[in-house]
Amino acid sequence: MRTHWKKVILSSVIGLMVLAAYAQNYTVNLSTDKKDAIYKQSEKIIFSLQLLEDGKPVTGKDVEYLLKTDGKADVKKVFKSTENAFEIGSSLNKPGWTWLTATPLNNDGKPFKFKDSHGRERIRDFSIGAMVDPLEIKPGMNEPTDFDGFWKKQRDELNAIPVKATKTSVEVSKAYQARFDCLEVKVDCLGEMPVSGYLSIPVNAKAGTLKAVVRYHGAGVRSANQAFYQNAITLDVNAYGIKNGKPAKFYSDLAQNALRNYPHRDADNRDKFYFRDMFLRVMRALDYIKTRPEWNGKDLIVIGGSQGGAQALVAAALDKQVSLCIAGVPALCDHGGIFAERNSGWPRLIKLKDGKAENPKIVESCGYFDGVNFAKRISCETYISTGFADNTCAPTSVYAAFNSIPDGVKKAINTTPTAGHGAPNQKGDKRMKEVLSFKF
């Protein structure tokens, strides 16, 4: 009996291993009939899906797809794979976004799953999107009439606090020890928390000779990073003003307790909303790096992705000495997109019930923290990126910000139809290399 059960268990384990390996080899090749996946209003959009195993077409397997289109009901269906690609049509009669996710299914009709590099079980799915007249996308709601007055008040109150920093030397990673010094800095700021981060300085840097880079973080509670750029002093800013270099449990405890649900904290009160203090730290980080004697007084670069991309837009809008802004998949954009039957950007502050905002006070407050309104005030060279399969920071929300940057400002947007929230910003990266005259 024991031998029998051992055989059953072993057989089951082997079967699961084969199934996992089989699922890992499945891919869905996705494309649109236009390479850039950008269409005109009412123009037909053709998505093509082809199930592959080890790069070869698979026949007779179920693949589920979910098609979403701004302002329209979702379409969810299953098709049988064949040697040829399966085609799905879509269209939109206004500027906006349509996107598709395909998921291979097991014989029991459930999605194939696999374990990622962290051992977590994941559904293997594949996504692609398309945009319709994206350069015509406008913000979903008007900006507050006293937007400038509100931020001038914050700036004036911040100015009343001296730019005072405490600095502690920290060990530099071995690859950079002979070339850079690194300091952990804490800078006094308006609000509950200071600016905190790591400042790297090339060894033997002379006064007035270096460009400055300020890096802002995406969402997720963690330490600042040591960042090293040739020909530049670099400040990597902790988004929350917290201590750096602590064990992982320190940050997970904060994420589960003190910083739990921070993106929505006091969202109905512009004076208490969490991002007010974060944006004050954005400004104060710039204040501090400009006091460094190594800075050349001319080149001031801000860079970030997602929540960090939003902070980069804020920095470029509120500090006219910023000379280059690189904002990847910026969050906190187009909070009012939901009123235009579009997805608002992360963290999607406004919720609707029967077509009306559940909390009108959030609508009143969030405009002061909307990337589209900061974008209107940017005057420096700016590079933005978006992925057409990004369900975190919808490409419509990113375009609403990009389109709000004034005419005459040098700007570019990097688009990737199959990319999600990790969409690359190659144009921004290339420009940064040119400005800093170095290799990553």
N, C-alpha and C positions, 0 to 999 in steps of 0.2 A: 504493500500500500504506500509506504513512504517513497519507494522508488517511483511508483506511478505518479505521485504528486510532484516529485522533483522533476520528472519529465514534462509534466503539464506546465509547471512554473517556468522551466527553462524554455519550453516552446513558446510560451506567452511573451517572455522577455525578448527572445529572438524576434518574434513577430512584431513587437513594438519597436525594436531597433530598426528592423527593415522598413516599417512604416515611417518612422522618423526620418530615416535616410531618404526614402522615396519622396517624402514631402519636401525635404530640403532641396531636392533636385528639380522640383517644379518651379517654373517661372511663367508669368503671363507677359507676353510681349505686347505692349500698348503703344499706340501711335494715333495721330490725327492726320487727316488728309492734307493739312497744311503743316509744314515743318515747325513753324513758330507758334502754332496753335492760337493765332490771333485772327478773329473774324469780324465781319461787319454785321450790323443789325439785320436780323431775318435771314442771314446767310446760313445754309445748311452746314452743320458740323458733323463730320463722320469720325467716330471712334472705331478703331480696329483692335480686336483682342485675339490673341492666339496663345493657346496653352502649349508650353514646351516642357519636355523632360530631357535634361542633359543637352539642351539646345536644339532638340528635334521635336517636330509637331507631334502631339498626342491626340488620338481619336477616342471618342466615346466616353469621355470623362465629363462630369458635371462641373460647371464653373458658374458661380453666382456673381452677378454684377449689381451694383447700386449706382444709379444715375441721379445726380442732384443738379438742379438748375435754379438760380435765383428766382424767387417768386412763383415757383411751380411745385407741384406735388412730386415727391420722390418716386422713382421707378425702380423696383427691385424684381429681378427675374433670374432664372437659371437657364443656361444653354448647354448643349452637348458640344464638346470640342470636336473639330474635324481637322483635316490636313490644311484647310484654308482658314484664314482669319475670319472671325465673326464680326459683323459691322453693326454699330448702333448709331442712330441719328439723333441729333439734338439741334436746337436753335434758340435764339433769344431775340426779342424785338426791342430790346433796350440795352444800353451798356451794362455789362455784368459778367457773370462767371457761371460756367457749367463744368462739373467734374465727375469722374467715374472711378469707382473702386471695384476691382475684380478679385474674387477669392476662390481658389480651387477647393472642391469638396471631397470628403471621403465617400465611400460607398454608402454610408449610413446617412448621408446628406449634411453632415456636420463639417465645419471648416477644418482643413488640415492645420496642424499645429506643429511647432518646433520649439526647441529651447535655444535662447539667445546666449551670448557669451557670458552672461551673468547667471545662467541656469534658469531663467524665467521662461515660462511657457508663453508662446506668442502665436497668434493666428498669422499665417502667411497670406498677405494680400498685397495688391499692386494698384497704384493709382496714377491718374493722369488728369489734367484739366485743360480747359480752353477759355480764352477771354474774348469778350465781344466789345469792340470799340473801347478798350480800357482807358485810352487817353481822354475820353469824354466823361469818365466817372467823376462825380462831384460829391463833396461831403454830404452826409445824410441829414445834417441839421445845421442851423446857423451857429456861429460862435457867440459867446457872451459879449454884450456890448462893452463891458468894462474889462475885457481880457487883458489889455495892456496895462490898465490901471491896477488890476490885481497883482500882476507880476512885477510891476514897478514897486508896489508896496513891499512885496517879498524881498526884492533886491535892496531896497532902502533899509529894511530891517536887518538884512544880512550884512550890509555895509557897516552897521553899527557894532558888529562883532569883529574884533581884530583877527587877522589871519595868523593865528598862533598855532604852531605845530610842535608836537613831540615826536622825536625820531629815535628809532632804535635800530642798530645795525643787525642784520640777519645774514646767515650763511647763504652764499650764492651756490647754486647747483654747479657741479664740477665742470661742466662744459663751458661755463662762463666766468669762472673764478678769476682768471687772469685778465679779463677784459672789462668786467663790470663790478661796481659796488651796489649793494641793495640795502634799502632802509624800509622798515615798517613805519608808516607815518599815521598820526592821528591829528586831525585838524579841527579846531573849534568851529562849530557851525550853529546856525539857528535851528531849533528843533530839538528833539529828544536825543539824537545820536550825532556823534562827530563824523567827519569823513575818515574812513580808514582804508588802508591799502598798502601796496608795495611800490616803492619808487626805485627804479634802477637808473644808474648813472655810469656812463663809460668812465673807466679809470683815467685819471689825469685830465679830465675834461677842463677846458679853459672857459673863462667867463664869456658869455655872449656868443658862443660858437655852435650851439646845438638846437635842433628843432625839438619840439615837445609833442608827445603823444599821450592822450588820456583815453584809457580803455574802460568801457562800462559793461557790466555783467547782465546776462540774461537772468530769467527767473530761476529759482533754485537756491536754497540757503547753503552757502559754502564759503570757503576762504577766498581771499584775493589770490592772484597768481603772480609769480615772478615773471615778468615779460621783458625781453631784451631786444632792442632795435639799435642797429648800428646808426651812428650819427644823431641819436636822439636820447633825451631823458624821457622816461616812460613811467606814468603813474597808472597802475592797475587798481581800479576803485571797487571796493566791496559795496555792493548795492545797498546794504543794510546798516553800514557803519559799525559792524560787529567785529569781534576779535578775529585775527587771522592765524593760520598755522595750527589750529586746534585739531584734536582727533575727530574722526567722522561722527562719533556719537554726540559731540558738542553741537554740531550743525543739525543732525537729525532731531535732537531734542528741541532745538529752537524752531525747526520747521513744524513740529507736531504740537508746539505749545505757544511760545511768545509770538512767533511769526506765522502761526496757522491762519490761513485765509486772509493774509495781509492785503492781497490785491483788491478785496472788496471792503476792507475795514473803513468805516466812516465815509463811504463813497457818496453819501447824501449831504456831506458838509465839506465845502471847499477848503475851509480853514483847518479841518482835522483829518482829511483824507490822507491815507498813508503816503500816496505819491507826492504830496506837497513836500514832505520832509525829504523824500528821495531826490526830488528835483532841486531842492535847496542844496543838497550835497553835490549834485551835478555841478552847480555853479561854484560852490566853494572849492571843489577839486580843481577847477580851472583857476580860481583865484590863487590857490596855493602854488600850482606849478609855474604860474607867471612870476612868482617871487623868487624862483630859483635863479641864481646868478648864471647858470650855464645856458639858460634859454636865450635864443637869438632875438627875441622880441618880435618875431615876424611869423614863423611857421608854428601853428597850433592845430594839431590834428585830433579829431575825436572819432572813436570807432566803437561799435558794439553791434550785437545781434539780438533780435527779439526784444525783450525788455531793455537790453543794452542798446539796441537800435533806436528805441524810443528815447532813451536818455541822450543818445548822440544828436537826435533831432532837436531836443530841448536845449542842449548845449550850444548848437549852432544858431538857434533862434535867439537865445537870451544873452549870448556873449559874442559881440561883433568882431572880436579878435580871433575867433575860430576861423581858420583858413581852409580847412578841408574836413568834410563830414562823410563818414562811411557808415551807413546804417543798413545792416542786413536784416531782412524780414522783420521790420520794426513792428513792435506791439503797440497797444494803446492808441490805435488809429481808427478814426471813423466810428466812434461810439454810437453815432446816430445812424449808421448804416442799416440797422434793423428797421428804421422807419421807411427806408427805401427798398424794403424786401431783399436786403442783402445781409450777409454775415458781418457783424461788427468784429473788429480785431480783439484779440485777447486783452483783458480778461472778460469781455462781453458783459459790461456793467449793467446795461439796460435790459430788463425783462418785460415782455408784453403780456397783457391779459385782455382778451376781447379787443385787440388792436390798440390798446392804450398802455402807457407805462405803468407798471405796478407801483413804482415809487417815483413820482414826479420830481422829488427833490434830487434824486440821482441825476435826472436829466438836466436839472439846473446846474448841478455841480460839475459833472464830468466834462463839460466843454472846456473848462480851464485846464484840463489834463489830456487834451486830445491832440495827437500828433499832427492832424490836419491843420490845426490852428497854429501850432509852432512852425510847421512847414511854411506857412504863409509869410513868416518873418525871417526866413533863412536868406542870406545874401552871399554865402560862400559856396564854393564848388562842392557838389553833393552827389554821392553814388548810393543807390538803393538797390536791393534785390528782393525778388519774390519767387516762390514756387507755385505753379498753378494747381498743385495737389496739396496745398498747405491748409489744413483745417484748423490750425491754431491762430495764425495771423492771416486771415483770408486775403488773397491777392487783390480783391476789390478794395479792402481797407488800406492796403499798401499803396495802390494806385491813387486812392483818394488823397493820400498824403503827398505822393510824388507830384500829382497834378496841381497841388496847392502851392508848390514852390514857385515863386514869381517868374514870369517870363524874363529872359535876359540873364538869369542865373545859370551858370554852367552845371548841367545835371545829366545823369544817365541812370537807366534802370536795367538791371540784369534779370532776365526771365528764363525759367526752366520749366517746361510743361510737365515733366514727370517728377519734379522735386517737391518734397513736402517742406517741413519747417527747417530743414537743414539746407535750403537752397543756397548755392554759392553766390558770391558777389565778386566775380572775376574782374569786372571792370574797376571796381573799387580797389581790389587787391593790386591790380596792375598799376593804378594811379598812385597808390601808397608806395609801391616800390620805386616808382619814378621820383616821387617827391623826396623820399628818404635816401635814394641812391644806394640801395643795398639789396642783398638777396635774403629771402626768408630762410 
